[in-house]
Amino acid sequence: MNKLVIVLLTFFLHPIFGQKPVPEKPRILISTDIGGTDPDDNQSMTHLLMYNNLFNIEGLVSSPSYGVGRKEEILRMLDLYEKDFANLSKKQKGLATANYLRSITKQGRKGGAPFLGYTGATEGSNWIIQCAKKSSKQKLWVLVWGGLEDLAQALHDAPEIQQNIRVYWIGGPNKKWSANAYAYIAHNFPNLWIIENNSSYYGFFSKTNELDRIDESDFYEQYLANAGELGKDFVNYYKGKVKMGDTPSLLYMMDGDPNNPTKESWGGSFEKINRSAKVDFNRLTTEKDTVAFCTLVSFQFKGPKINAPKDSFVFYMETPYAGGAQKWGGYYLGDGFYGLHYVPKQAEIIHYKITSSIPEFPTGEGTLIVTNQWPGKMHSTDIQLGPNWYSDKSDPALYDGKIQGGKTISKWRKAVMEDWGNRLSQ
């Protein structure tokens, strides 16, 4: 009878908690903009360090496409981890040492790529190549928590590594900040194996109709406040409210078979897409122009011929943000042509202006209407993709409020936090 009860409990609890152990420890490399404008990378790093015995971590790369994120912030967190290591090791076997993790922490590009999408090699991009070229039966999973600059550079410098890696990218706003690197990868590596998570990850933390508003809980007070130095540090980010917007990439690697993105998992469920939305304009847009969120909007203007190298940063697109403005760089393409890539992160009406100090440059103001389903309406200018490009499920039934694909992750949030709470309580 006891065996029967155990079998029945196993059967009924599995749909609730969803997680199946990964058959073998995955090889992972994290590319993060930690220390930049969004402190949720620090929260996700705390989670990673407390769970790192589930992974073979081969790299921690600082790759801030925007802001002041640097590898020193990773090293600071490793100092905290080192202080907690003895206690954490009593609860979990096989944790990596702080010294080992320091040895694989590398600095990537500081800032976004120019229009071309790549510039020169960095310590971080070279490390991606080195890890990807290791002799292994397993693929290297590159989990990107920020921009794509170092991944783009690595692919440019060693295109053969495309066959050895798999990518899970937290896109959305990160796509906005690394539009040039994204354009380069999508155009030149359409057969890359990648999960482009532009919105589903919001389901882990957001209020359903306010994408950047965090659902509140008492998790910090209940579990993290007394969980060593890393736990104490956690309160410095969103006052301890759990966001961890990059953590779905880790959850995906913890749960079942990561080689099948269409299945349910803690880190989301995705569908193949055969095109990446891209719309070209050679003029300022109006309220009659509509694109899907996360579309690559490519502006090309004709202007004066100037004495400047190609890919020189020479003009801005300004968009309103939080009472101020965000500026997006535009570049000289040569022979009197100018280009700019822009990616809207969410459904909205965008009013912008184009500015430049170049005399006779075609400045002005424009409007762009952004809709709430990616990749949205087909355009002849869309980038055609290969068989292994996955993204957020478009089924309306899986929207969590405004969040496309949000329910593929939000449904597991309670189970994920209970699992972490249990690990901290051991």
C-alpha positions as CSV (number, residue, x, y, z in Angstrom):
1,M,0.0,0.0,0.0
2,N,2.8,2.4,0.9
3,K,4.4,1.8,-2.5
4,L,1.1,2.5,-4.2
5,V,0.8,5.8,-2.3
6,I,4.2,6.9,-3.4
7,V,3.6,6.0,-7.0
8,L,0.3,8.0,-6.9
9,L,1.9,11.0,-5.3
10,T,4.6,11.0,-7.8
11,F,2.1,10.9,-10.6
12,F,-0.1,13.7,-9.3
13,L,2.7,16.0,-8.1
14,H,4.6,16.0,-11.3
15,P,2.1,18.2,-13.2
16,I,2.1,20.6,-10.3
17,F,5.9,21.0,-10.0
18,G,6.8,20.2,-13.6
19,Q,10.5,19.7,-13.1
20,K,12.4,16.7,-14.4
21,P,16.1,16.3,-13.7
22,V,18.4,17.1,-16.7
23,P,20.1,13.8,-17.7
24,E,23.6,15.3,-17.3
25,K,25.1,18.5,-16.1
26,P,24.9,21.0,-19.0
27,R,27.9,23.0,-20.0
28,I,26.9,26.7,-19.7
29,L,28.5,30.1,-20.2
30,I,26.8,33.2,-18.9
31,S,27.0,36.5,-20.7
32,T,25.7,39.3,-18.4
33,D,25.4,43.0,-18.2
34,I,25.5,42.8,-14.4
35,G,26.2,46.1,-12.7
36,G,24.4,48.1,-15.5
37,T,21.1,49.8,-15.4
38,D,19.0,46.8,-14.2
39,P,20.0,45.2,-11.0
40,D,18.0,42.0,-11.6
41,D,21.2,40.4,-13.0
42,N,22.6,40.5,-9.5
43,Q,19.5,38.6,-8.3
44,S,19.9,36.0,-11.0
45,M,23.7,35.7,-10.2
46,T,22.8,35.0,-6.6
47,H,20.4,32.3,-7.7
48,L,23.0,30.8,-10.1
49,L,25.7,30.7,-7.4
50,M,23.4,28.9,-5.0
51,Y,22.4,26.4,-7.7
52,N,25.7,26.1,-9.5
53,N,26.3,22.4,-8.6
54,L,23.6,21.6,-11.3
55,F,25.8,23.0,-14.0
56,N,29.3,22.8,-15.5
57,I,30.0,26.6,-15.6
58,E,32.6,27.4,-18.2
59,G,32.4,31.2,-18.4
60,L,31.1,34.3,-16.7
61,V,31.4,37.1,-19.2
62,S,30.6,40.8,-18.5
63,S,29.0,42.1,-21.7
64,P,27.2,45.5,-21.0
65,S,25.8,46.9,-24.2
66,Y,24.6,49.8,-22.1
67,G,25.5,51.2,-18.7
68,V,28.6,50.6,-16.5
69,G,28.4,46.9,-16.0
70,R,31.9,45.4,-15.5
71,K,33.4,42.1,-14.6
72,E,34.4,43.6,-11.2
73,E,30.8,43.3,-10.2
74,I,30.9,39.6,-10.9
75,L,34.1,39.3,-8.8
76,R,32.4,41.3,-6.0
77,M,29.6,38.8,-5.9
78,L,32.1,35.9,-6.0
79,D,33.7,37.4,-2.9
80,L,30.4,37.2,-1.1
81,Y,29.9,33.6,-2.4
82,E,33.3,32.7,-1.0
83,K,32.3,33.8,2.5
84,D,29.2,31.6,2.2
85,F,30.9,28.7,0.6
86,A,31.5,26.6,3.7
87,N,27.9,26.8,4.7
88,L,26.5,26.3,1.2
89,S,28.8,23.2,0.7
90,K,27.3,21.6,3.8
91,K,23.9,21.6,2.1
92,Q,24.9,21.0,-1.5
93,K,27.7,18.9,-2.8
94,G,29.7,19.7,-5.9
95,L,29.6,23.5,-5.8
96,A,32.3,25.3,-7.7
97,T,34.9,27.1,-5.7
98,A,35.1,30.9,-5.9
99,N,38.7,30.7,-7.2
100,Y,37.6,28.5,-10.1
101,L,34.7,30.9,-10.9
102,R,37.1,33.9,-10.8
103,S,39.4,32.1,-13.2
104,I,36.6,31.9,-15.8
105,T,35.3,35.5,-15.3
106,K,36.1,37.6,-18.4
107,Q,35.5,41.2,-19.6
108,G,33.6,41.6,-22.8
109,R,32.7,44.6,-24.9
110,K,31.8,47.8,-23.0
111,G,29.0,49.4,-24.9
112,G,27.0,48.5,-28.0
113,A,28.3,47.5,-31.4
114,P,28.2,50.0,-34.3
115,F,25.8,49.5,-37.2
116,L,28.0,46.8,-38.7
117,G,27.3,44.6,-35.6
118,Y,30.8,43.8,-34.5
119,T,34.1,45.6,-33.9
120,G,37.1,43.9,-32.4
121,A,37.8,40.8,-30.2
122,T,37.5,41.1,-26.5
123,E,38.6,38.9,-23.6
124,G,35.0,37.8,-23.4
125,S,34.4,37.0,-27.1
126,N,37.7,35.1,-27.2
127,W,36.6,33.1,-24.2
128,I,33.4,32.2,-25.9
129,I,35.4,30.9,-28.8
130,Q,37.8,28.9,-26.6
131,C,35.0,27.2,-24.7
132,A,33.0,26.5,-27.8
133,K,36.0,24.8,-29.4
134,K,36.6,22.4,-26.5
135,S,36.4,18.7,-27.4
136,S,33.1,17.6,-25.9
137,K,30.1,15.4,-26.7
138,Q,27.9,18.2,-25.3
139,K,27.0,21.5,-26.8
140,L,28.0,24.7,-25.0
141,W,24.9,26.6,-23.9
142,V,25.5,30.3,-24.0
143,L,22.9,32.0,-21.7
144,V,22.8,35.7,-22.6
145,W,21.4,38.0,-19.9
146,G,22.2,41.2,-21.7
147,G,23.3,42.3,-25.2
148,L,24.6,40.1,-28.0
149,E,27.8,42.0,-28.7
150,D,30.3,39.4,-27.5
151,L,28.4,36.5,-29.0
152,A,28.2,38.4,-32.4
153,Q,32.0,39.1,-32.2
154,A,32.7,35.5,-31.4
155,L,30.6,34.3,-34.3
156,H,32.3,36.8,-36.6
157,D,35.8,35.8,-35.6
158,A,35.1,32.0,-35.5
159,P,32.0,31.2,-37.5
160,E,32.6,27.5,-37.2
161,I,31.6,27.6,-33.5
162,Q,27.9,28.0,-34.6
163,Q,27.8,24.2,-34.8
164,N,29.0,23.8,-31.2
165,I,26.8,26.2,-29.3
166,R,23.2,26.6,-28.3
167,V,21.9,30.0,-27.2
168,Y,19.1,31.0,-24.8
169,W,18.8,34.8,-24.9
170,I,16.7,37.0,-22.7
171,G,15.8,39.5,-25.4
172,G,13.1,42.2,-25.1
173,P,14.9,45.4,-23.8
174,N,18.3,43.7,-24.4
175,K,17.3,43.4,-28.1
176,K,16.6,47.1,-28.0
177,W,20.1,47.9,-26.7
178,S,21.9,45.4,-29.0
179,A,20.0,45.9,-32.2
180,N,23.1,46.1,-34.3
181,A,24.6,42.9,-33.0
182,Y,21.2,41.2,-33.4
183,A,20.9,42.3,-37.0
184,Y,24.4,40.9,-37.7
185,I,23.7,37.5,-36.2
186,A,20.2,37.1,-37.7
187,H,21.5,38.1,-41.2
188,N,24.7,36.1,-41.1
189,F,23.9,33.1,-38.9
190,P,20.2,32.2,-39.6
191,N,21.0,28.6,-38.8
192,L,22.1,29.3,-35.3
193,W,20.3,27.2,-32.6
194,I,18.8,29.9,-30.4
195,I,15.8,30.6,-28.1
196,E,15.0,34.3,-28.5
197,N,12.9,35.0,-25.4
198,N,11.5,38.5,-26.0
199,S,8.5,38.4,-23.6
200,S,7.8,35.1,-22.0
201,Y,10.4,35.8,-19.3
202,Y,8.2,38.6,-18.0
203,G,5.8,36.0,-16.8
204,F,8.3,35.1,-14.0
205,F,8.0,38.5,-12.3
206,S,5.6,41.0,-13.9
207,K,2.1,42.2,-13.1
208,T,0.2,41.0,-16.1
209,N,-0.6,44.4,-17.6
210,E,2.5,46.3,-16.4
211,L,5.6,44.7,-17.8
212,D,8.2,46.3,-15.6
213,R,6.2,46.2,-12.4
214,I,7.3,43.4,-10.1
215,D,4.8,41.2,-8.3
216,E,5.6,41.4,-4.6
217,S,6.2,38.6,-2.1
218,D,7.8,38.0,1.3
219,F,10.4,35.6,-0.2
220,Y,13.3,37.7,0.9
221,E,12.1,38.1,4.5
222,Q,11.2,34.4,4.7
223,Y,14.3,32.8,3.1
224,L,17.1,35.1,2.0
225,A,17.5,37.6,4.8
226,N,19.4,35.1,6.9
227,A,21.0,33.2,4.0
228,G,24.6,34.5,4.4
229,E,26.3,37.3,2.6
230,L,24.6,36.6,-0.7
231,G,21.3,36.7,1.1
232,K,22.1,40.0,2.8
233,D,23.2,41.5,-0.5
234,F,19.9,40.5,-2.2
235,V,18.0,43.3,-0.5
236,N,20.1,45.9,-2.4
237,Y,18.2,45.1,-5.6
238,Y,14.6,46.1,-5.8
239,K,14.6,46.2,-2.0
240,G,14.6,42.4,-2.0
241,K,11.5,42.0,-4.2
242,V,12.2,39.1,-6.5
243,K,12.6,40.0,-10.2
244,M,15.4,37.7,-11.5
245,G,14.3,38.4,-15.1
246,D,17.3,36.4,-16.5
247,T,16.7,33.4,-14.3
248,P,14.4,31.6,-16.8
249,S,17.5,30.8,-18.8
250,L,18.8,28.8,-15.8
251,L,15.5,27.3,-15.0
252,Y,15.3,26.0,-18.6
253,M,18.7,24.3,-18.1
254,M,17.5,22.8,-14.8
255,D,14.3,21.2,-16.1
256,G,14.1,18.2,-18.3
257,D,15.4,18.1,-21.9
258,P,16.8,21.5,-23.0
259,N,17.1,20.2,-26.5
260,N,13.4,20.4,-27.0
261,P,12.2,24.0,-26.6
262,T,8.6,23.2,-27.5
263,K,8.0,21.2,-24.4
264,E,6.9,22.7,-21.1
265,S,9.6,23.7,-18.7
266,W,10.3,26.0,-15.8
267,G,12.1,28.2,-18.3
268,G,9.3,28.5,-20.7
269,S,8.0,26.7,-23.8
270,F,8.7,28.1,-27.3
271,E,7.8,27.7,-30.9
272,K,9.9,27.7,-34.1
273,I,9.9,30.9,-36.1
274,N,11.0,31.0,-39.7
275,R,11.5,34.8,-39.9
276,S,12.6,37.6,-37.7
277,A,10.5,40.7,-38.2
278,K,12.4,43.5,-40.0
279,V,11.0,46.7,-41.6
280,D,13.0,49.1,-43.6
281,F,12.3,52.9,-43.8
282,N,14.0,55.5,-45.9
283,R,12.0,58.3,-44.3
284,L,10.6,59.4,-41.0
285,T,7.6,57.3,-40.0
286,T,4.0,58.4,-39.2
287,E,1.1,57.1,-37.3
288,K,0.2,55.1,-40.4
289,D,3.3,52.9,-39.9
290,T,2.9,49.9,-37.7
291,V,5.3,47.2,-36.5
292,A,5.3,44.4,-34.0
293,F,7.1,44.8,-30.7
294,C,10.8,43.6,-31.0
295,T,10.8,44.2,-34.7
296,L,14.1,45.3,-36.1
297,V,13.3,48.7,-37.6
298,S,16.0,49.8,-40.0
299,F,16.2,53.5,-41.0
300,Q,18.3,54.5,-43.9
301,F,18.5,58.2,-44.9
302,K,20.2,60.0,-47.8
303,G,22.2,63.0,-46.7
304,P,25.3,65.0,-47.4
305,K,28.5,63.2,-48.2
306,I,30.9,63.8,-45.4
307,N,34.6,63.1,-44.7
308,A,34.1,60.3,-42.1
309,P,34.9,56.6,-42.0
310,K,32.1,54.1,-42.6
311,D,30.4,53.1,-39.3
312,S,31.1,56.4,-37.7
313,F,28.6,57.5,-35.1
314,V,27.1,60.8,-36.4
315,F,23.4,61.2,-35.5
316,Y,20.8,60.3,-32.8
317,M,17.3,59.0,-32.6
318,E,15.7,60.3,-29.3
319,T,12.7,58.7,-27.7
320,P,11.0,59.8,-24.5
321,Y,11.7,57.8,-21.4
322,A,10.7,58.4,-17.7
323,G,10.4,62.1,-18.1
324,G,13.7,62.3,-20.0
325,A,15.0,60.8,-23.3
326,Q,16.9,57.8,-24.5
327,K,19.3,58.2,-27.4
328,W,20.0,55.6,-30.0
329,G,23.1,55.9,-32.2
330,G,23.0,56.4,-36.0
331,Y,25.9,55.7,-38.3
332,Y,27.5,56.9,-41.5
333,L,27.3,54.1,-44.1
334,G,29.4,56.0,-46.7
335,D,28.6,57.8,-50.0
336,G,26.0,60.1,-48.3
337,F,23.9,57.3,-46.7
338,Y,23.2,57.0,-43.0
339,G,21.7,54.1,-41.0
340,L,20.1,53.3,-37.7
341,H,18.7,50.1,-36.1
342,Y,15.9,50.5,-33.5
343,V,13.9,47.8,-31.7
344,P,10.7,48.7,-29.7
345,K,10.5,46.5,-26.7
346,Q,6.7,46.6,-26.1
347,A,3.4,47.7,-27.6
348,E,3.1,51.5,-27.5
349,I,3.0,54.6,-29.6
350,I,6.5,56.0,-30.0
351,H,7.2,59.6,-30.8
352,Y,10.8,60.3,-31.7
353,K,13.1,62.8,-33.3
354,I,16.2,62.5,-35.4
355,T,19.0,65.0,-34.5
356,S,22.5,65.6,-35.8
357,S,25.1,68.3,-35.8
358,I,25.9,67.7,-39.5
359,P,24.7,70.6,-41.7
360,E,21.9,69.6,-44.1
361,F,21.3,66.3,-42.4
362,P,17.6,65.3,-42.7
363,T,16.5,65.8,-39.1
364,G,12.9,65.8,-38.0
365,E,10.2,64.0,-35.9
366,G,8.3,60.8,-36.4
367,T,5.8,58.4,-34.9
368,L,5.7,54.6,-34.9
369,I,2.8,52.4,-33.8
370,V,3.9,49.2,-32.1
371,T,1.5,46.1,-31.8
372,N,1.6,43.3,-29.2
373,Q,2.3,40.1,-31.2
374,W,5.8,39.1,-32.3
375,P,6.8,38.5,-35.1
376,G,3.5,39.9,-36.3
377,K,2.6,40.8,-39.9
378,M,4.9,39.4,-42.6
379,H,7.0,41.9,-44.5
380,S,9.2,41.3,-47.6
381,T,12.1,42.6,-45.6
382,D,11.8,40.1,-42.8
383,I,15.0,38.1,-42.1
384,Q,14.6,34.5,-43.1
385,L,15.7,32.0,-40.4
386,G,16.8,28.4,-40.3
387,P,15.1,25.4,-38.6
388,N,16.4,26.0,-35.1
389,W,15.3,29.5,-34.2
390,Y,12.7,29.5,-31.4
391,S,10.8,32.3,-29.8
392,D,7.7,33.2,-27.6
393,K,4.6,31.2,-28.3
394,S,2.0,33.3,-30.2
395,D,-1.1,31.4,-29.0
396,P,-3.5,34.1,-27.5
397,A,-4.4,31.6,-24.8
398,L,-0.8,31.7,-23.5
399,Y,-0.7,35.5,-23.1
400,D,-0.4,36.4,-19.4
401,G,-2.3,39.7,-19.7
402,K,-0.2,41.7,-22.2
403,I,2.7,39.2,-22.0
404,Q,3.1,37.0,-25.1
405,G,3.9,33.5,-24.0
406,G,3.9,34.6,-20.3
407,K,1.8,31.7,-19.1
408,T,4.5,29.3,-20.2
409,I,6.6,30.6,-17.3
410,S,4.2,32.2,-14.9
411,K,2.5,28.9,-14.2
412,W,5.8,27.6,-12.7
413,R,6.7,30.6,-10.6
414,K,5.4,29.2,-7.3
415,A,7.1,25.8,-7.8
416,V,10.4,27.6,-8.7
417,M,10.4,29.7,-5.6
418,E,9.3,26.8,-3.4
419,D,12.3,24.8,-4.7
420,W,14.7,27.6,-3.9
421,G,13.1,28.1,-0.5
422,N,13.5,24.3,0.2
423,R,17.2,24.5,-0.8
424,L,17.7,27.5,1.5
425,S,15.9,25.7,4.3
426,Q,18.0,22.5,4.3
